[in-house]
Amino acid sequence: MTHEPASWRPVPSGAQYRIGRGIEHATVTEVGAAVREYRAGARETFQSYPEHDASWAFHGSVLLPWPNRVRDGRYTFDGADYQLTLTEPLRRNALHGLVAWEPWSLLDHSADSVALQCRTFPSPGYPFQLDTVVRYTLGEAGLVVTTTSVNAGAAACPYAIGFHPYVSTGSRIALDDCTLAIDASRRLRLDERLNPVGSESVEGTENDFRTARSLRGRLLDDCFTDVLPDSAGRSWSRLASPDGNIVEVWADAHFGFWQVYSGDALPEPLARRSLAIEPMTAAPNAFQSGEGLRRLEPGESITTHWGARLRAV
């Protein structure tokens, strides 16, 4: 048996894969295939966390095979009942899937692109097998994220995916001084455990972010749907800072839901220093409601695209 020197300490998020193009650079981690940092020059696009820390609160993580929550961790699929581990015990939910704390294997790595892969093996709560590859590429359009999941098992499986970037307001700018715009016309009504109990139009309400709205005093942990695609089939969310910078997050037609979280429950100094803008292919509690949930047959695959960029105005 070999022993590492006493001074050696592993990096909590595993290997660090750095990519860059022009003034932009990003670092993707082995653990969770998470975007630990994404910057344009000295200006953060996504809020970063130090290399010697683990992810603070799903910062930059892949949320698979479900994003957000499963109420009580229970669901039924093809007539069989399953129980997931309650990873949000205070609200009695199963939170953000199975892979955010798992190691992902390097598939390939170049100056401006990195791809990692993960196999989700059958477990009591999710007895299905998925093979997933996520690729991060920096190009003229900023950061582009392409994900392909394949049902590698012998039976159909339930599937959804989401991502958890915390969009930065800038190092010395408070969230209260920013504005938010989201291309979506409905908002999910949530119970005290943050699971949906219905939906409502945003028309004429303080939740209408179809045009930019101030975040001053707004506490957000909300999900928006009925997305409004552009001519390319993408919907957008935009966080604008008073320094003239806008971080734009886009998602393709697979992503019918935007979760936004203002981070008020995060410890200082993280509270309200960024805004989680989370593209999701399914609603919270989709394993029970079926809203946005995808059924993948054996051998079937799904490929999704989303991305982000910093735009100065």
C-alpha positions as CSV (number, residue, x, y, z in Angstrom):
1,M,0.0,0.0,0.0
2,T,1.3,3.5,-0.9
3,H,0.8,6.5,1.3
4,E,0.6,10.1,0.3
5,P,2.9,12.5,2.1
6,A,1.4,14.0,5.3
7,S,1.2,17.5,3.7
8,W,-0.9,16.2,0.7
9,R,-4.6,16.9,0.8
10,P,-7.1,16.0,-1.9
11,V,-9.1,18.8,-3.5
12,P,-12.7,18.3,-2.3
13,S,-14.1,18.7,-5.8
14,G,-11.6,16.4,-7.4
15,A,-9.6,17.1,-10.6
16,Q,-9.9,20.6,-12.0
17,Y,-10.4,20.9,-15.8
18,R,-9.7,24.4,-17.1
19,I,-10.8,25.7,-20.5
20,G,-10.4,29.2,-22.0
21,R,-11.1,31.3,-25.1
22,G,-10.0,34.9,-25.4
23,I,-10.8,36.6,-22.1
24,E,-13.2,33.9,-21.0
25,H,-12.2,31.0,-18.9
26,A,-14.0,28.3,-16.9
27,T,-13.1,25.4,-14.5
28,V,-15.1,22.2,-14.4
29,T,-14.7,19.8,-11.6
30,E,-14.5,16.0,-11.4
31,V,-17.1,15.9,-8.7
32,G,-20.5,16.5,-10.1
33,A,-19.1,17.8,-13.5
34,A,-19.8,21.2,-11.9
35,V,-18.8,24.6,-13.3
36,R,-16.7,25.8,-10.3
37,E,-15.9,29.1,-12.0
38,Y,-16.8,31.0,-15.2
39,R,-15.2,34.4,-15.8
40,A,-14.8,37.0,-18.5
41,G,-11.5,38.6,-17.6
42,A,-11.7,39.6,-13.9
43,R,-15.5,39.7,-13.9
44,E,-17.4,36.6,-12.7
45,T,-20.1,35.3,-14.9
46,F,-21.0,32.5,-12.5
47,Q,-20.2,32.9,-8.8
48,S,-17.2,30.8,-8.1
49,Y,-16.0,28.9,-5.1
50,P,-12.4,28.2,-4.0
51,E,-10.6,25.1,-5.2
52,H,-10.0,24.0,-1.7
53,D,-13.8,24.0,-1.0
54,A,-16.5,21.6,-1.9
55,S,-19.5,23.0,-3.8
56,W,-21.2,25.5,-1.5
57,A,-24.9,24.8,-2.5
58,F,-25.0,22.8,-5.7
59,H,-23.0,25.7,-7.3
60,G,-22.7,24.8,-11.0
61,S,-23.9,21.2,-10.6
62,V,-25.6,18.8,-13.0
63,L,-29.0,17.8,-11.6
64,L,-29.8,14.3,-12.9
65,P,-32.0,12.2,-13.2
66,W,-34.3,14.8,-11.7
67,P,-33.8,18.5,-10.9
68,N,-35.4,20.1,-7.8
69,R,-37.5,18.0,-5.6
70,V,-39.5,14.8,-5.2
71,R,-42.0,15.1,-2.4
72,D,-41.4,12.5,0.3
73,G,-39.0,10.9,-2.1
74,R,-41.7,8.6,-3.3
75,Y,-42.9,7.9,-6.8
76,T,-44.5,5.2,-9.0
77,F,-43.2,4.2,-12.4
78,D,-44.7,1.5,-14.6
79,G,-46.7,0.2,-11.7
80,A,-43.9,-0.2,-9.2
81,D,-43.4,2.0,-6.1
82,Y,-40.0,3.5,-5.3
83,Q,-38.5,5.4,-2.3
84,L,-35.6,7.8,-2.8
85,T,-33.3,9.0,0.0
86,L,-34.6,12.2,1.6
87,T,-31.6,14.5,0.9
88,E,-33.6,17.6,2.0
89,P,-34.8,16.1,5.4
90,L,-36.2,19.3,6.9
91,R,-38.7,19.5,4.0
92,R,-38.9,15.7,3.5
93,N,-37.9,15.9,-0.1
94,A,-35.4,14.1,-2.4
95,L,-33.4,17.0,-3.8
96,H,-31.5,17.5,-7.1
97,G,-30.9,14.0,-8.3
98,L,-28.1,11.5,-7.8
99,V,-24.9,12.7,-9.4
100,A,-24.0,16.1,-7.9
101,W,-21.5,14.5,-5.5
102,E,-20.4,11.7,-7.7
103,P,-17.0,11.6,-9.6
104,W,-17.3,12.0,-13.3
105,S,-14.7,10.5,-15.7
106,L,-12.8,12.6,-18.1
107,L,-13.7,11.8,-21.8
108,D,-11.6,14.4,-23.5
109,H,-10.1,17.8,-22.8
110,S,-8.8,20.6,-25.1
111,A,-8.0,24.2,-24.7
112,D,-11.6,25.4,-25.1
113,S,-13.7,22.3,-24.3
114,V,-14.0,19.4,-21.8
115,A,-16.3,16.4,-21.7
116,L,-17.0,14.2,-18.7
117,Q,-19.1,11.1,-18.4
118,C,-21.0,9.3,-15.6
119,R,-22.8,6.0,-15.3
120,T,-25.7,6.0,-12.9
121,F,-26.0,2.4,-11.7
122,P,-29.2,0.9,-10.5
123,S,-30.1,1.6,-6.8
124,P,-33.1,0.8,-4.6
125,G,-34.7,4.2,-5.2
126,Y,-33.8,4.4,-8.9
127,P,-33.2,0.9,-10.3
128,F,-32.2,2.1,-13.7
129,Q,-29.0,2.6,-15.6
130,L,-28.1,5.9,-17.4
131,D,-24.9,6.8,-19.3
132,T,-24.4,10.5,-19.5
133,V,-21.9,12.8,-21.2
134,V,-21.8,16.5,-20.5
135,R,-19.6,18.8,-22.7
136,Y,-18.6,22.4,-21.8
137,T,-17.3,24.5,-24.7
138,L,-16.2,28.1,-24.8
139,G,-16.9,29.8,-28.1
140,E,-18.1,33.1,-29.6
141,A,-21.5,32.6,-28.0
142,G,-19.9,32.1,-24.5
143,L,-20.3,28.9,-22.6
144,V,-22.3,26.1,-24.3
145,V,-23.3,23.0,-22.4
146,T,-24.3,19.9,-24.4
147,T,-25.6,16.8,-22.5
148,T,-26.5,13.4,-23.9
149,S,-28.0,10.7,-21.7
150,V,-28.7,7.1,-22.8
151,N,-30.8,4.6,-21.1
152,A,-28.2,1.8,-20.8
153,G,-30.6,-0.6,-18.9
154,A,-33.1,-3.2,-19.9
155,A,-36.2,-1.4,-18.9
156,A,-37.7,2.1,-19.5
157,C,-36.8,4.8,-17.0
158,P,-38.0,8.2,-15.8
159,Y,-35.7,11.1,-16.8
160,A,-35.2,14.8,-16.3
161,I,-32.2,17.0,-16.1
162,G,-31.4,20.5,-14.8
163,F,-28.4,22.7,-14.0
164,H,-27.6,25.0,-11.1
165,P,-25.4,27.9,-12.0
166,Y,-25.3,30.9,-9.6
167,V,-25.2,33.9,-11.8
168,S,-22.9,36.6,-10.4
169,T,-24.0,40.2,-9.9
170,G,-20.3,41.3,-9.8
171,S,-17.9,41.3,-6.9
172,R,-19.3,44.5,-5.2
173,I,-22.9,44.6,-6.4
174,A,-25.9,43.5,-4.4
175,L,-28.7,41.5,-5.8
176,D,-31.1,44.3,-4.8
177,D,-29.5,46.6,-7.3
178,C,-30.1,44.2,-10.2
179,T,-32.9,43.4,-12.5
180,L,-34.2,40.1,-13.8
181,A,-36.0,39.1,-17.0
182,I,-37.3,35.6,-17.8
183,D,-39.0,34.4,-21.0
184,A,-41.9,32.7,-19.3
185,S,-45.6,33.5,-18.9
186,R,-46.6,31.2,-15.9
187,R,-45.4,30.7,-12.4
188,L,-45.9,27.5,-10.3
189,R,-47.6,28.0,-7.0
190,L,-45.6,26.1,-4.3
191,D,-46.5,24.8,-0.9
192,E,-44.4,25.3,2.2
193,R,-42.2,22.4,1.1
194,L,-41.5,24.0,-2.3
195,N,-43.5,21.5,-4.3
196,P,-46.1,22.6,-6.9
197,V,-49.8,22.8,-6.0
198,G,-50.9,24.6,-9.2
199,S,-49.8,27.4,-11.6
200,E,-50.9,31.0,-12.4
201,S,-50.4,33.5,-15.2
202,V,-47.8,36.2,-14.4
203,E,-49.9,38.7,-16.3
204,G,-50.5,41.8,-14.1
205,T,-48.5,40.4,-11.1
206,E,-45.3,41.2,-9.4
207,N,-44.0,37.9,-10.9
208,D,-44.2,39.1,-14.5
209,F,-40.5,39.1,-15.4
210,R,-41.2,39.1,-19.2
211,T,-39.7,42.6,-19.1
212,A,-36.9,43.3,-16.7
213,R,-38.0,43.9,-13.1
214,S,-36.1,45.1,-10.1
215,L,-35.0,42.5,-7.5
216,R,-35.0,44.9,-4.6
217,G,-36.5,43.2,-1.6
218,R,-37.5,40.1,-3.7
219,L,-37.1,36.7,-2.0
220,L,-37.1,34.2,-4.8
221,D,-37.3,30.4,-4.8
222,D,-39.7,30.2,-7.7
223,C,-40.3,28.2,-10.8
224,F,-41.5,29.6,-14.1
225,T,-42.9,27.8,-17.1
226,D,-44.8,28.3,-20.4
227,V,-41.5,29.5,-21.8
228,L,-41.5,32.0,-24.7
229,P,-39.0,30.7,-27.3
230,D,-37.2,32.9,-29.7
231,S,-36.9,32.2,-33.4
232,A,-34.2,29.5,-32.7
233,G,-36.4,27.8,-30.1
234,R,-34.5,29.1,-27.1
235,S,-35.8,30.8,-24.0
236,W,-33.7,33.2,-22.0
237,S,-33.2,34.6,-18.5
238,R,-31.2,37.8,-18.0
239,L,-29.6,39.2,-14.9
240,A,-28.6,42.9,-15.4
241,S,-26.2,44.7,-13.0
242,P,-26.1,48.5,-12.7
243,D,-22.5,48.4,-13.9
244,G,-23.9,47.8,-17.4
245,N,-23.3,44.1,-17.6
246,I,-25.9,41.5,-18.3
247,V,-25.5,37.7,-17.8
248,E,-27.7,35.9,-20.3
249,V,-28.7,32.2,-19.7
250,W,-30.4,30.4,-22.6
251,A,-31.9,26.9,-22.9
252,D,-33.2,24.9,-25.8
253,A,-36.7,23.6,-26.3
254,H,-36.2,20.6,-24.0
255,F,-36.0,23.0,-21.0
256,G,-39.6,24.1,-20.2
257,F,-38.9,25.4,-16.7
258,W,-36.7,28.1,-15.1
259,Q,-36.1,27.9,-11.4
260,V,-34.7,31.1,-9.8
261,Y,-33.3,31.3,-6.2
262,S,-32.1,34.4,-4.6
263,G,-29.9,32.6,-2.0
264,D,-31.4,34.2,1.1
265,A,-30.9,31.0,3.1
266,L,-27.2,30.8,2.2
267,P,-24.7,31.7,5.0
268,E,-23.0,35.1,4.9
269,P,-21.3,36.3,2.9
270,L,-23.1,34.3,0.2
271,A,-26.7,35.4,0.9
272,R,-28.0,37.5,-2.0
273,R,-24.6,37.8,-3.7
274,S,-25.8,35.9,-6.8
275,L,-28.9,34.5,-8.4
276,A,-29.3,30.8,-9.1
277,I,-30.9,30.6,-12.6
278,E,-31.6,27.0,-13.2
279,P,-32.8,25.6,-16.6
280,M,-34.8,22.4,-16.0
281,T,-36.5,20.0,-18.4
282,A,-39.2,19.1,-15.8
283,A,-41.1,20.7,-13.0
284,P,-40.3,20.3,-9.3
285,N,-41.9,17.0,-8.1
286,A,-42.1,15.7,-11.7
287,F,-41.5,12.1,-10.7
288,Q,-44.9,12.3,-9.1
289,S,-46.8,14.8,-11.3
290,G,-45.2,13.7,-14.6
291,E,-45.0,17.4,-15.7
292,G,-42.1,17.6,-18.1
293,L,-40.9,14.1,-17.2
294,R,-39.4,12.1,-20.1
295,R,-39.7,8.3,-20.4
296,L,-36.6,6.8,-21.9
297,E,-36.9,3.4,-23.5
298,P,-33.9,1.0,-23.4
299,G,-31.2,2.3,-25.7
300,E,-33.0,5.7,-26.2
301,S,-31.0,8.9,-25.8
302,I,-31.7,12.5,-25.3
303,T,-29.4,15.5,-26.1
304,T,-30.0,18.9,-24.6
305,H,-28.2,22.3,-25.0
306,W,-28.0,25.4,-22.8
307,G,-25.5,28.1,-22.3
308,A,-24.6,31.5,-20.8
309,R,-22.6,34.6,-21.7
310,L,-21.7,38.0,-20.2
311,R,-22.8,40.9,-22.4
312,A,-21.8,44.5,-21.8
313,V,-24.3,47.2,-22.8
